[in-house]
Amino acid sequence: MWRSSPERELAASWAADAAAGRAPAAEAEEPPAVDAGAAGEPERPAREEQPKAELQAPARPRAAEEGDARVARRLPPALPLAPARPAARALCQLAKARGRGRGYRRGSGSLRPVTVDSSKARTSLDALKISLRQLRWKEFPFGRRLPCDIYWHGVSFHDNDILSGQVNKFPGMTEMVRKITLSRALRIMQNLFPEEYNFYPRSWILPEEFQLFVAQVRMVKDGDPSWKPTFIVKPDGGCQGDGIYLIKDPNDIRLTGTLQSRPAVVQEYIYKPLLIDKLKFDIRLYVLLKSLDPLEIYIAKDGLSRFCTEPYQEPNPQNLHHVFMHLTNYSLNIHSGKFIHSDSASTGSKRTFSSILCRLSSKGVDIKKVWSDIISLVIKTVIALTPELKVFYQSDIPTGRPGPTCFQILGFDILLMKSLKPMLLEVNANPSMRIEHEYELSPGVFENIPSLVDEEVKVAVIRDTLRLMDPLKKKKETQSQHPEKPITGKEDLDCEMTGDPDSNPEAHLPSICLKQVFPKYAKQFNYLRLVDRMANLFIRFLGIKGTMKLGPTGFRTFIRNCKLSSSSLSMAAVDILYIDITRRWNSVTLDQRDSGMCLQAFVEAFFFLAQRKFKMLPLHEQVASLIDLCEYHLSLLDEKRLVCGRRRRPQSSPPQEMNARTQSAAGSLAPRMIGANKLPHSRHALS
């Protein structure tokens, strides 16, 4: 079997939707929209607006009110709703009113609506407004003096200073998915697990690795004169295709100019992509990072496929500059005269990913395997990003201090090769959530036209992300399972028979389009989380809350507490190691907020110590062995402190749970045992 049964079952269910031509997030009809609310209005349950909404004509929305930025041109996609029963509904409302007069408790009514601050939503505002109307939540487009349940930011965690609630950005995510930082994080994982992380093209960081890039290319060419590679250069801070170009020769004059202007990443170009209608395309998948610790990952069942607008040819000196042939960026190809706007999900220059899978399935492609490989790619990439995200998180929201909880929607750009193997192009911290496109009426005159394809996918992603993050979800579930009812009368009996639409606030919504992939498949991928365990050690010895770099005293304490010094590694040698690695990393990193050893420098030092202590093992086993050793000694230290802190308890009888954990850690120190435990998981995940 090429994949374990649970993962295959999930991939099979998604593949079945695609093969049947169904877009998982889309439905046929929609109830009339309910106003999500505006700033300054008194809060009242959204259900009070329902009778008014039922009488509104569904053809066009009302005119934009003052202060409404970016009002959608039309109503959101339709959602199914049970046929209205005016008489029954009126009877239910009357029964409830009478029930209150007979001592009906206020708590038995519907819960207050969830409040959302959308004042910083920016380009995602249109899709967010539609989502809030469908959810019947309360929107505050200009902010609110009182705290909101959810804050929707358009750019970063720091768009607003908030101390409570939930925010849709993680601190540090924008920095982590920049081209250089992402390449470094994935390179660490490629060094540990080269086979598992072969979905990311080989990369070099410029300007610091320019000489290494030139030397390695020359060495490969000397060994194989027929090798004629193509490389793609991506500026570190670039977005929407800005500054990207292709080269054949490392000595290309444009590359020299890049070295002088701004940092960049140069990668091997993927020259055998899968083509549809002779065009190259990529996939934008939406991934929800619901929680960092514990790690929770969800993937949207549908995404977007963005097409080039010129038929693809393998790169040669004559077509290297044809961006509409080689670059799939929507922001570039929309300026091509051949770009096709279409409201159909299966035609045009932007289509749904489910329509692509449906087409591949009709040609006999095993789309279950395609989905499973994509799920694996996403989980492995997030595992590579989380260690440093933890460092950012504890810096901005230290343990024990007030602060919001975080979640974030990420945009994964994936390219399918001709062999159907998915390759990661990049990760976007702020994927575009616009649901309209610009149409040029005349030269220089543009009009925003609604895009049905964008709306179908993006509204579902935002709406269902909010449903998963609903802070009142537990209360709603409890209320629906154990409703408090007044004394039963004839009217109440009639309500129970006819059914009250307000008893299930999500009855009118389709099934959630986001499916959990982690921790659902944690057993298959936990063996990859070595750097995550290193990050926990790093954070433990930071000392000062809010800092992101380890000082020399903290590093010495780490060595001493984990008992890593010996006759061959004196504390003086430890100091030299710290100074050497820290100085080199500080010269290449952009973050100079404080001095000290960053996480990536700590990982390099950890690799050095692991290779020195366990010489006869592969690198990932060396690192795992050293982590086990450190955790073992730290558990002994914690146990000792715990015993000393409980002076009433006899010191000869330490806590039973701690003894069990200590014995478990001690038993894992033998390299042979580590190898026996780790490697089968690796083979199982790749089989």
N, C-alpha and C positions, 0 to 999 in steps of 0.2 A: 504494500500500500504506500502511496506517495504522501499521504497525510492522515493524521489521526481521525477517527470517526466523528468526534464532535465538531471539529473544524470543517470537515468535509460536509457535515449536515448543514451547517450554516451557509457554506458556499453553495450547496445544492439548492437551498431554499431561495437564495438570491438569484441563482442562475435560472431557476424555474420561472421566477417573475420575468426575467429578461427574455427567456425563450418564448414565453407566452405573449411578449410584446407589451407587458404592463410596466408602467413607470411606478415604482413602489410608493412614491410620495404623492402621486396625483390622484384625484378623484373627479367625478363627473360634475357634481353640482355643489352649490354652497348656499347656506342660509344667508339672508340679508345681514349686512355687517352691523355690529353693535359698536357704538362710539366708545373708543378706548379711554376717553376722558381727556381733560385738559387741565392746565395749571390753574389753581385758584378755585376750582369747583369743589364743593364739599363732596367727600367720598360717600358713595351710596352703592349698594349691590348692583352689579351689571345687569341682573335679571330685570330690574325695574325699567330698563330701556327696551326690553324685548318687544312689548306690544307695539311701540312706536316703530321699531325697526321692521316689523312684519308688514307694516302698511306702506313702507317706502318702495318706490319703483326701483327695480334692480338694474335699470338701463345705465344710468350714469350717477356718480356720486354727487353730493352737494358741492357748491362752489367752495373754494378754499377760504377758510376763515382767517382773520388777521392773526398773524403769528404762526400759521401752519406752513412750515418750510417743506418743500418738496412733497405736495399732496399727489397721490397716485392719480393717473388719468382715468382709471376705471376701477371697478370693484375687484376684489381679489378672486382667485380661482374658486369655482363653486365647490361647496362641500355638501354631502348628502345630509338631509335633515328629515326626520319623520314627519308625515303629513300633519299639519296643524289641526287641532281640535278646539276651536274657539270656545264652544259651550263648556267642554270639559275643563279647559284651562281656566275660564272665568269662575267655574264652580270651585276649582281648587283654590283660587285666590280668595274667594269669598269664605271658604272653609277655614283657610289660614287666618283670615282677619277675625273670624268669630272665635277661632281657637285662642288667639291672643287675649281676647276679652274674657276667656274662661281660665286664665292663668297659664297660658302657653308660654313656655320659657323662651327667652330671647336666644339662648344658645342652641336651640333646636332648629333655628332657621338656617339659611345659607350663610357660608362664611364670607368675610369681607373679601373683595377682589385683591389680587396681588398687585402691588404698586411697582412701577418701573420708571426710572429716570432716564429719559431718552435725549437729554439736552446735549450730550456729546456723541450722539450716534453717527453724525455726519452722513457719508454716502450710503450707509445701511439703513437710513431712517425710513425709507418707503417700505422696504420689506419688513422692518420691525413693526411699523404701524399696522400693516395688514395682519401680521401674526398676532398682535395684541387684540385687534378686533375679533379675530377668530377665537382667541382664548377668552375674550370678554374680561380682560384685565384692565387695570387703571394706569393710564399713561400720564406722565408729567413732562411735557416737552420743554419746559423752561426751568426744570429743577423744582426742588421743594425744600422748605425749611426743615420739615421733619424728615427723618431717615426713610428712604425707600427700601423695598425688599431687594430689588435688583437694579444695578447701574449698568447701562449699556454704553460702553466706550467705543469710539471709532478708531482710535490709534493705539493707545497704550494704557497700561495700568495707572499711570500718573496723570491721566486726563482730568481726574477729579481727586481731591483729598477726602477720602471716606474712611470711616472707622468701624462700619458695621455693614451688614447685608452681604450681597454677593455682587461681584464684578466680573465682566466677561473677558478679562485679560489677566494673564499672569505677569508678575514683575520679571523682567529679564527675557521674556519670550522674543521680543523684537531683536535683541542683541544675539540671542542663541541661534536664530535661523538665518542670520546673515551668511553670505556665501562662505566667508573664511571660517567663521566659528562652526558652522555646520560641517564643513569639510574636516576640520580638526577633530570634532567629536566623532565623526564616522571613521576617521583614520585610526583613532585609538581602538575602536571596535574591530576594524579590519586587521589590525595587528594581533588582536586577541583571537578573533574568529574569522579568518580570511574567507572561508567558504560560505559562512552564513551572511556575510556583508559584501558579497560580490555584486550587489544590485546598484552600487554607486560607482560611477566612472572614476578611474584613477585621476587624481587631482594634484596640482602643485599650487602653492601660495606665493603670489608675487607681491613685492619684489624679493622677499627673503630667500625664496627657493629657486630663483631664476637660474643660477649656475647649476644647481642640481637638476633642474628640468632640462637644460641644454645637454648636460653630460649623459643623462639617462637616455634621451632620445638618440644621441649620437651612438651610444653603446648598442642599442637595439638595432639601429640601422646597419652598424658594422657587422652584426651577427646575421642580419637578414636584409640584404640589399633591396629585395622586392617590396619591403614594407614601406608604404607611402601613407603615413597617418595624416589625419586632419584634427586640429585642436580648436576648441571653442573658448573664447576669453570672456569672462563675466566679471564686471566691476563689483567690488564687495558691496557697495551701497546702492547698486543699481536696482531698478524695478521696472516692470512693464516693458522689458526688452531694451531698456536704455543702455547704450554703450556696448552691447554684445556684438562680437564679430568673430569670423572664422579665419584661421591661418593654417598654412601648410609647413612653414619653416619657423623654428624657434627664434631665428634671427630677423623675423619680419619687423620692418621699421615701425609698424603700428604698435607692436608689443613693446618696443623701446619707449614709445611715447606713453604707454600705459604705466610703465615703471616710474616715469617721472611725475605723472599726474595723480594717480590714486591706486590703492591696493586692489588686487583682483585675484581671481582664481582661474587657472587654465586647466581644462579637462580634455580627455580624449573624446572626440566627437563620435556619437553613435550613428554609424553610417548605414545600418541595415534595419530601418524601422519598419513596422507593419504599415502598409498603405491601404487606404480605402478610396476608391475612385481615383487611384494614382496620386493621392495626396497624403502628405505626412500629417499626423495629428498627435495631440497629447491628451491626457485625461486630467481634469481637475476633480479630485475627490475631497470631500469635506469630512474632517475628523474632529470629534469632540474630545478634548482632554477634560474630563469631568472632575478629576481629582488627581493630585500629585502624590499624596501619601495618605491613604493607600492609592496606588495607581489604578485609574479607571479610564478606559479608552472605548470610544464608540465610533463606528464608521457609518456614514450615510449610505443607504442602499442604492442611491443614484447620484450621479455627478454630471459634469459637462465634458464634452469632447470638442476641443478647439482645433480647427483645420487650417493648414496653410492654404494659400490661394493660387499657387503655381505648382504644376506637376513636379514631383520629386525626381531629382537625378543625384547620383552620388557626387560628392564634392570634387571639383576640379578647379584649376586656376581660373577658368572662365566664368564659373557660376558661384564662386565663394561669396560674392557680394550680393547675391539674390536673397534678401532677407525673407521675402514672401515664399520662398521655396524651402528654406532650412529652419526658420524660426517660427514656432507655433504660437507665439504670444498674440493674444487677441488684440491688445492695444496697438500692435504693429499692423496686423493683417486687416484691421478695420479700415485702414487708409488705402488699401488696394482697390483698384477699380473692379476686381473680380470677386470681392467679398459679397456673399449672398446672405441677406437677412431673410429669415424664414420663421414663421410661427409654428411650423411643423417640427416635432421632436426628432425626426429622422432624416431631415434634409437641411441644406444650407451649410454655412461655414461654422455654425455652432449648433451642436446637437446634444441630446441627452446620452449619457454613457449606456443606459439601458437599451437604447436603440442600436448602439454599436454591438452590444452583446447579443441582441436578438439577431442581428445580421450575421455575426460570427457563428452563432448556434445553427443557423440555417445552412451554413456551409460545413457543418460537422465538427466544429471546434468544441473542445471540452471546456466550456466556460466555468464549470465547477473548479477546475484546476487554476484557471486564470484568476478567479476570485480568491481562491485560497492563497495563491502566491502574493496577491496584492495585500491581503490581510497580514500575511507574514512580514512583508516589507514595511507596512505601517507600524506594526508592533515593534519591530527591531529598531526602526528609526526613532520612535518615541523613547525607547529604552536608552538609546544613545544620547538623547537630549536631556532626560530627566536629572542626571547627576548635577549638572551645573545649574539647572533650574531650581533645584533645592537650595543651592547656595544663594541665589538671587532672592528666593522666597524668604529664607530666614533673615536676610539682610533688611528687606523692606517690611516684613511682618514677623518680628522676633517672637519666639515662644513666650507666652505669658502676657503679651501686650495686646490691646484691642486692635482689631483689624478685620477686613472683610475676608470671606472665602472666595476662591477664584475658580473660574472655568474658562475655557477658550476654544473657539472654532478655528482650526488650522486648515489651510488649503495645501494639499499634497499634489504636486505636478508630477505625473508619471507618464513614461513613454513605453509603449509596448514594442518590443523588437519583433522582427519577422518570425522568430521562433516562439513568440508569445510570452517571452520572459519580460516581466515588468522591470523598468529601470527608473530610479528616482532622479528627477531633474533638480527639484528644489522644494523647500517648504516655505509657505507664506504665513506669517503671523497675522496679517490683515488681508485675507482674501476678499476680493471685490464682492460686495453684496448688492450691487446696483441691479435693478430689474428693468432698466430701460437702456436703449442705445441711441447714439446720436445719428440723425439722418440729415445729410446735407441737401437742403432745399435748393440752394444756389451757392456759387463760390463764396465761401466764408460765412454762409448763413446756415445754422444748424437748428434742428428741432429734436427734442427728446421723445422717442417713440417707445411705448411699452414693449418689452420683449417677453413673450409668453414662455419661451424655453427657460430663460433665467428665472422668471417668477415661479414657474412650476417647481424648480429644484431648490432655489434659495429660500423662498418663503417656508417651505417644508422643513428645511434644515434649522432655520431660526426658531420657528414655532415649536418644533419638537425638542430643540435644545432647551427652550424655556419650560416645556412640560417636564423634562427630566430634572431641571433645577428648581422646580416649583417649591418654594419654602413652606407652603401650606399643604403639600401633597399628603403628608402623614395624617394631618387633621381631616382632610377630605376623605381619605380612605377609612379612617376610623368612623367618621360620621356616616358614610355610606354603608358600613358594615353593622354599626350599632346606632341607628337613628333614634333620636328621642322624639316620641310622639305624644300629642295631647290625648285627652280622653276621647276614645273613638265614638264618633257619632255618624249619622247618615251621610253627612257631607264628606267626612274623612274616608268612609268606606267607598264613596264614589271616586274620590281622588286615588285611592289605592287601586281600584279597578281600572281606571282610565290611564293611570301612570302620570307622574309629575315630571316634566322634562328637566326641572331644576335639580332633581335628585342625583343626577349624574352630569356634572358640568362639562364632561368631555365626550358625551354620547354623540354629539354632532361631528366630532373630529375623526379623521382616518387613523389607522394604526400608526404608531411611531415609526418613522423612517430610519431612525438611528438604532443600530444593533450593537450590543456590547461584545467586544472581542478580548478585553482584558479587564478583570482577572479571569474571565471565562476560560482562557487558554494559558493561564499562568504556569501550569505545570510544564508546558512545552517550552516556555521561554525564560523561566526564572534563572536557568543556568547562565544566561547571558548577562545577568545584572551584577557583574563583578565591579564595574566602575561605580555603580550605585552604592554598593557596600563601601567602596573606598571613600565616596563622598560623605557617607555617614561618619567615618573616622575623621575625615577632614573637618567637618562641622563641629564634631565633639571637642576638638582641640583649638578651635578658633579663639575661645576665651571670651572676648568682648562681643556682646550682642550687637548685631548690625554690621559687623565687618565682613569682608569677603576674602581677605587674604590672611594667610597664616604667618605669624611672626617667628623669629628665630627661637624664642623661648617656647612657643607652642610646638614647634617641630622637635625640639630637644625633649620636651615632655612626652610627645608621641613615641619617640625612640625609647625613652627610659621606661614608660609605663608598659609598652609592648615588649620590652626586654630584647630589643634588636641589636644593641651594642654588644661587642665581643672583643676579644684580643685582636681580631683582624679588622674590626670596625670601631675605632675609638670615637669618643665624643668630639675630638678635634676633627677627625675625618668627617663626621656628621655635619659639623659647622661648615666645612669646606664644600661639602655636597650641597648644602642649603644655599650658600652664597653663589656657587657656580650656576645652579639651575635657575635660581630666582633672578639673577642678573640677566641671563639670556632671555627668559620669558618676558621680563619687564621691558626689554628692548624691542620686542615684536608685538606686544599687546597694546591696544588702543586705550584700555582702561587704566588711567594713572591716578585714580581717585585716592588710593592709599598704597603704601609700599608693603611689600611682603610677597609671600608665595601664593600664587593663584592655584585653583584646583587642578588645571592642566599641568602645571609645574609639579604639583604634589603627585599626580599620577605618574609622571616621568620618574620622579625620585622613588616612588613605590615600585615601579618596574625594575629599576636598578637594584633595589634591595632584594626583590624577589629572585632575580636572576643570580644574585650573589649567594643567596642562602640555599636555593634549590636548583642546582646546576644541571641536573640530568633530566629535567622534565621539559615538556613544551611550555611556551610562555603562559598560556591561559591556566595551566596547572600550577606553574610557579606562582602566579599571582593569587590563584584560589588558595593555595597552601599558606601563603603569607597572610592573607586576609583571615583565614581560619585561626592561625597562630595569634594574630593581634586580637581578634574577638575573644579567644580563649583567655588570654592574659587580662584583658579588660573585664571579662566576666568575673574572674577571680578577684580583681581589684574592687569591683562593684559589690561582690559578696562580702568582702572584708569590711568595706565601709558600711554596708547594711547591718552586719553583725555588731560593729562598734556603735552604730546609731541606736541599736536596741539593747541597751545595757541590761535590761531586765531578763533578757533571754540568755541562757547559758551559751558561752562562746563555743563549746564543744559540739553544739547541735545547730548548725546553720540551717537556713530555710531549705525545705525539701525540694522545692521547685528549682532553686538556684543550684543545688547539688546536681540535680538531673541535667540541667542545661550545661553545667561545667563538664560533667562526664561526657555529654554528647559532643561538646566542642573538642574535648581532649581526644575522643575517639576518631575525630575527623582529621587529625594532624598527619597521619601517615600518608605520604604521597601516593602510595599504591591504592589506598582506599579512596582518596580523592579522585584519582584517575578513573577508578572503577565506577564511582558514583556520577561523575560529570559527563563522561564521554557518551554513554548510552543515550542520555537525554539529547545530546547534540545530533546523534545519528537518527534518533526517533523523529526529531523535528524536521530533518531534511529528507527523510525517506519518502 
